[in-house]
Amino acid sequence: MSDSRAKIIYLPPTAAFKATMLSDMQEMPTIELGSHTLMIELDELKPEVQEIARKELRETPDIVKQSTKELIDLLKEETDLYIPLENEVWLRRFLRPTKFYPESARDLIKRYYAFKTKHHKMYDALLPSNERNIFMQNILIVQPNRDQLGRRMLIIELGKKWKTDQVTLDEVFKGCVLFLEAAMLEPETQVCGAVVIFDMDGLSLSQTTKFTPAFAARIVEWLQDSVPVRIKNIHVVNQPYIFKIVFALFKPFLREKLRSRIIFHGTDRKSLHKYIDPQCLAECYGGTLDLPRIDGHQWLELLEKCDDEFRAINQYGYKKRVPK
């Protein structure tokens, strides 16, 4: 296995970095993990990803230019929204998941900020440095590598690693929000999307009682309507029979599009490998990837260095009220 000792370094600012940031951050931190590097990837799109963007998202220079202009015009009419209209890179975060249709991008922006207003208790002062506990619990992990289709991989372990007396589901939700806000910054993730692996190994009956219909409704609303990230699949692995109790809470809120992207694998690794190449997965998921275990504290160390960017993200939204 690779050396798992981590060392934090800083990369000099690039043009892409400066264009992406809403804050005045001057350096992008990275963490070296043996032969792998943990970082928020802000590079320009590689040629093969540009081709995906063209085919799947209609992303061509002419469409980008025209759609951006039309989106700015549409957003100028939303006078109760405080947003960085002058930042075209920021606008692209919403244009890409909506395939550069300006009206759809405007509606996504409105839903994104309406959700934040509706659930303001979850978003008030939401910074990595204020959410240390969820990272130290080590149940949320983003792999430093991507899958074979360029998608980010978030692993959520809500079974035997989840100590319900030490971390709440609200904290889990906040950690997921912080990870996906960071993912929104990445051009490749904007194009290729993300996949989620829910590892439910060891889920207990007492843990299932922590899930409520209100929590389920919030998560589904967030994923279906409010996240400007293309969630391509949600893979549920190692789930025991009692997981059916949990999923029953979510089912009433799921529309067909998201429901069709939730795939149950149990312990069948060949089933999982139909969607994610074994070369992209660790040994515990039947993979061959030579990758040290990523600990939550390593992601925390990196994300805390980006607190100023999260503060900048948090300053935007509805000024007074959520529109009907």
Buried (B, 14 or more C-beta within 10 A) or exposed (E): EEEBEBEEEEEEBEEBBEBBBBBEBEEBBBBBBBEBBBBBBBEEBEEEBBEBBEEBBBBEEEBBEEBBEBBBEBBEEBEEBBBBBEBBBBBBBBBBBBBBBBEBBBBBBBBBBBBBBBBEEBBEEBBBEBBEBBBBBBBBBBBBBBBEBBBBBBBBBBBBBBEEEEBBBBBBBBBBBBBBBBBBBBBBBBBBBBBBBBBBBBBEEEBBEBBEEEBBBBBBBBBBBBBBBBBBBBBBBBBBEEBEEBBEBBEEBBEEEBBEBBBBBBEEBEBBBEBBBBEBBBEEBBBEBEBBEBBBBBBBBBBBBBBBBBBBBBEBBBEEEBEE
